Amino acid sequence: MTQSTPPAAEQGGAGLEGRLEALGALFEEALERFVAARSAQPIENLHEGLRYALGLDLPAGPGRGKRVRPLLCLLTAEALGADPRRALPFALAIELMHNFALVHDDMEDGDVMRRGRDAAWVRYGAAHGINLGDYLLVQMMAALAEGEPDGLDDATRVRLLRLLTSALDHTHVGQALDINYRHRRSLSEEEYLRIVREKTGYYLAAPIQGGAIVAGASQRVIETIGEMAQYLGPLFQIIDDIIDLTDGKGRESVGSDIREGKRSYLVAYAAQHGAPAQRERLFDILDKPREATTREDIDEAFAIFEALGAVAAGRDYCRRLHEDARRHLERLPRELAEPLGAVIEMLVSRKQ
């Protein structure tokens, strides 16, 4: 591992927040440069859509999205002794991959809002939405293959590409399972956990593992990160499942998961612990067409969850997942475990 502290990492004040601010600025500058280079001869709807999906049409700030994954990548590389600029191609690839998934996911789920405004497919139409998602995926590969000078050798680039394709493979398997179960009137907690581990565990591990690979970390560290993410992925997803029924998720309104018929942790818990009449009524609501689902339906589903203690059970399970993730975190090198642990606590706190 090469020890280097670039000027960007020294700006923004002391402590973790200062480091994240500096790394965020470093990333935004790189993303702007990358997208500008790809848009030198703009095509109507395509390149404007690229900027829209990435939030680059908005002023710098939280409106563009949290950029959690690239920040985790850059923070990990820096914590393990690498110049974070060497990790920029992978950080760019991760963010492009994430937004590809969001564009297509919104279409598959029928969500019309993303980050408090029209989803990309609503703004540009379904045909352009599909093409825009595909274009983001192409740019993911371009960012890694043609990224800024970074000193990465070809073997490292291939290793990072394999990491990305593996994460995408698991994510799409999880998405297929998720969609399949929307047409079934049963779901166990074990089946739910398989879905979310496939859909979120590898997806969350990849940016941290990529930063570690750039820094030359050992295989043991890479594997421990992957094991930790198998708890963090379900943790964040179950928190999201609960938030959907309490505060919404910036997509449409409270209860969006019910409208789309999503089989969440709350549904899995109710399906296992509810009386036959409760299960039957819950799946009747979930199986309604999105546009036919009323506010009263959402309230009734929530009442079933509350009567069965599903929300409380979800929160309790989140506490256990959190503890398991922290046990794996403690096996990582201290220089990584401390900042990564602090970021995880920030994410959990903000989600809750």
Secondary structure by P-SEA (a helix, b strand, c coil): cbbbbccccccccccaaaaaaaaaaaaaaaaaaaaaaaaccccccaaaaaaaaaccccccccccccaaaaaaaaaaaaaaccccccaaaaaaaaaaaaaaaaaaaaaaaccccccccccccccccaaaaaaaaaaaaaaaaaaaaccccccccaaaaaaaaaaaaaaaaaaaaaaaaaaaacccccccaaaaaaaaaaacccccaaaaaaaaaaacccaaaaaaaaaaaaaaaaaaaaaaaaaaacccccccccccccccccccaaaaaaaacccaaaaaaaaaaaacccccccaaaaaaaaaaaaaaaaaaaaaaaaaaaaaaaaaaaaaccaaaaaaaaaaaaaaaaaac
